[in-house]
Amino acid sequence: MSKHILKLVLFSILLLITSSIVAQRGQGNRGQSQNQIQGERELPTFNAENAVGILKYRYKRVLKKTKLKEEKKKSTVAKIISDYNQTINEIKFLHSDELSATENFVAIKRAEAKANRDGGAMHFIQQDAMEKLIHVKHKVHKAKQVLNDQLALVLSEKQFHKWRRIQRARKESLKPQRPDNNGGGRPQKGARRGR
């Protein structure tokens, strides 16, 4: 009788180990298919304005964050930011067709790459798009340099440091947000608004 019980115990242990191994393999395969689905998840929509750094600032927010007290400095900073925003609006208006055409180009090329299952092409598509817009990005960069040079003359070193922090945060907000694991993600339209 004890031999029979011993065989039964050994058989039960082997059965448990085997079923455990089979279950782990099944989870591993399921994990791989989930990773493949995540790899094929939609990329954030390419936003040409964000890609070239087109953004505007709200001078009231800048005044509050830099803690400017003097009325003369406040009005000077407001004028500088207003002039910058106007320059950005002009750049955006003059190049609106190019920005829109580049967004369409990226959407079409991404669709082709997805249809061909060519994940490596995504980097080159983005690179091509940026080459098409390099002259617009250069104009935006020049406008930003003028803005910073003018503000450096008005603001104290501490205030200018706070301004640069505002600028970095705004630039960071332009970066595309990857969808989270639930397939959600923040819409990119909100990043266009001035802060």
Helices and strands as residue ranges (DSSP letters): H 2-39, H 48-52, H 59-66, H 71-94, H 96-115, H 121-132, H 134-154, H 157-173, G 189-192
